[in-house]
């Protein structure tokens, strides 16, 4: 009959773990017989040796800091994974639990370790981590957003693209449900998208897949509505062992661009149909395929009477005879467009003088080469060009010259100064306290203030001077023909007083103050850029020193550029 000692020896030899006792400084005091089966060493070989000689060099420091030192100090239940060398020189993964053994005084006299071979477990964990990493890389590389819902509709997983499309952070997306009132979604017709109609919820409720459901969703990140096309399908019950709580998956793509493109096409179709300008569409041979209603009004004929005819038929004999052959077709062939006068006769015998623009639209994958022609009344064109020229050279809000016209006026001032051997001044003005007005009353009131200031400055200067708004609440004045620096300061003071007149806003009087910097030609610069910089610097010194006006200094050679 086996004694207790025999039983303990068999248990120690055949246990799946390796048990050891260590002295506080590390060496083995006793090792279970199972070490021979696990590491290939006999217990006698290991007793008295330092286990640090067996630890992988990369792990030794971590074992000492995270396990040995705390255990010697009395800490217990210390679990760590590391690599240890077997007798054949190969390393295996160990998972070791360390406990201190203390005497009656509480001092640590030995360390007790229980170690287990977890090499296969580590291999499986690494394989799983690699598989999950590959899965995540694949999911994150998709251009589609993908979300996984549990049976209650909560989002339990998603890829990075889903968060990007929806304009939400990971924390905002995790745990959200389609019935959440914070979702601001609509159908294409603009009606609200009821939560229960979300494709994922339909799939969870019916078990049926949904395909290409169009949904408009407001994105707080982008501060705009985006359009997404959603597909959803159930996750089979037999996959629950793998997917856990997952019950449905939804994938969606951002189709905002295509929706906008379609809307743009519809808008262009509306423009084409209702435009006041006559428009002709012709194929690559110049055969008319379509005309809009405005063209029918110009020629006093129904649309149908022009379909299939040559675009050359619209020209009037005499002044425009042969114009296509001699000018229009060659221009279209070489430059792709032609513009010019075109005379035509309408069905009632009247003569129409038009300004025509014809363009060749090159062939692409979806359409053949064709031509468009737009006809305008010539007088309307002249008026339109005048307006365009004015708009291009004047500030839209105040009507003052913009930087483009300012540059022309500066060139005139320089030319006059050179011819007359005299000087002129450039004044840089910046309004003080304008931002609080904008913040308090809104930009519409701010615009009124800017118009008020522009009017006050314009009323103060002479016709030979130039006032320009160069941006925001900044103005620039070219003053010509005064005698000296003092005269220009006096002029600037007059402008400041004029701007300082009280303006009533919402029943309250508001006063606008201004800081002004003055630079003289050629003392402070000979180019517009140099004088702007010099007067701008003087303005900022005035503002910094709580002055209304300051003059540019002569200490910068750069200002002469």
QUIDA-V714663 format. One record per backbone hydrogen bond with DSSP energy under -0.5 kcal/mol. NH is the residue of the N-H (numbers start at 0). CO is the residue of the C=O. If there is no record, write none. Layout:
((NH CO) (NH CO))
This chain:
((6 2) (7 3) (8 4) (9 5) (10 6) (11 7) (12 8) (13 9) (14 10) (17 114) (18 16) (19 112) (20 29) (21 110) (22 26) (25 22) (27 48) (28 20) (29 20) (31 18) (33 11) (34 31) (35 32) (36 32) (37 33) (38 34) (39 34) (40 34) (44 41) (45 41) (46 42) (47 27) (48 45) (50 48) (52 49) (53 50) (54 50) (55 82) (58 55) (59 55) (60 56) (62 58) (63 59) (64 60) (65 61) (66 62) (67 62) (68 63) (70 66) (71 67) (72 68) (73 70) (74 69) (77 97) (78 76) (79 95) (81 93) (83 91) (84 53) (85 89) (86 38) (88 85) (91 83) (93 81) (94 115) (95 79) (95 93) (96 113) (97 77) (97 95) (98 111) (100 109) (101 99) (102 106) (105 102) (108 100) (109 100) (110 21) (111 98) (112 19) (112 110) (113 96) (114 17) (115 94) (117 92) (117 115) (118 92) (121 117) (122 118) (123 119) (124 120) (125 121) (126 122) (127 123) (128 124) (129 125) (130 126) (131 127) (132 128) (133 129) (134 130) (135 131) (136 132) (137 133) (138 134) (139 135) (140 136) (141 137) (141 138) (144 251) (146 249) (147 156) (148 247) (149 153) (150 244) (152 149) (154 175) (155 147) (155 153) (156 147) (158 145) (161 158) (162 158) (163 159) (164 160) (165 161) (166 162) (167 162) (172 168) (173 169) (174 154) (175 172) (177 152) (179 176) (182 179) (184 182) (185 215) (186 190) (189 186) (192 184) (193 191) (196 193) (197 194) (200 197) (201 197) (202 198) (203 199) (204 200) (205 201) (206 202) (209 231) (212 229) (213 211) (214 227) (215 185) (216 214) (216 225) (217 183) (218 223) (219 217) (220 166) (222 218) (223 218) (225 216) (227 214) (228 252) (229 212) (229 227) (230 250) (231 209) (232 248) (234 246) (235 233) (238 235) (239 236) (241 238) (242 238) (243 239) (244 242) (245 242) (246 148) (247 148) (248 232) (249 146) (250 230) (251 144) (252 228) (254 226) (254 252) (255 226) (258 254) (259 255) (260 256) (261 257) (262 258) (263 259) (264 260) (265 261) (266 262) (267 263) (268 264) (269 265) (270 266) (271 267) (272 268) (273 269) (274 270) (277 374) (279 372) (280 289) (281 370) (282 286) (283 368) (285 282) (287 308) (288 280) (289 280) (291 278) (292 272) (295 291) (296 292) (297 293) (298 294) (299 295) (300 295) (304 301) (305 302) (306 302) (307 287) (308 305) (310 285) (312 309) (313 310) (314 311) (315 342) (318 316) (319 315) (320 317) (322 319) (325 321) (326 322) (327 322) (328 323) (330 326) (331 327) (332 328) (333 329) (334 330) (335 330) (336 330) (337 357) (339 355) (341 353) (343 351) (345 349) (346 298) (348 345) (351 343) (352 350) (353 341) (353 351) (354 375) (355 339) (355 353) (356 373) (357 337) (358 371) (359 335) (360 358) (360 369) (361 359) (363 366) (369 360) (370 281) (371 358) (372 279) (373 356) (374 277) (375 354) (377 352) (380 376) (381 377) (382 378) (383 379) (384 380) (385 381) (386 382) (387 383) (388 384) (389 385) (390 386) (391 387) (392 388) (392 389) (393 389) (394 399) (398 394) (400 466) (401 392) (405 401) (406 402) (407 403) (408 404) (409 405) (410 406) (411 407) (412 408) (413 409) (414 410) (415 411) (416 412) (417 413) (418 414) (419 415) (420 416) (421 416) (423 520) (424 478) (425 518) (426 476) (427 516) (428 426) (428 474) (429 514) (430 472) (431 512) (436 432) (437 433) (438 434) (439 435) (440 436) (441 436) (441 437) (445 441) (446 442) (447 443) (448 444) (449 445) (450 446) (451 447) (452 448) (453 449) (454 450) (455 451) (456 452) (457 453) (458 454) (459 455) (459 456) (460 456) (464 461) (465 477) (467 475) (468 400) (469 467) (469 473) (470 473) (473 470) (474 428) (475 467) (476 426) (477 465) (478 424) (478 476) (479 477) (480 422) (487 483) (488 484) (489 485) (490 486) (491 487) (492 488) (493 489) (494 490) (495 491) (496 492) (497 493) (498 494) (499 495) (500 497) (502 509) (504 502) (504 507) (507 504) (509 502) (511 498) (512 431) (514 429) (515 547) (516 427) (517 549) (518 425) (520 423) (523 519) (524 521) (530 526) (531 527) (532 528) (533 529) (534 530) (535 531) (536 532) (537 533) (538 534) (539 535) (540 536) (541 537) (542 538) (543 539) (544 540) (545 542) (546 541) (549 515) (551 517) (556 554) (558 555) (559 556) (560 557))
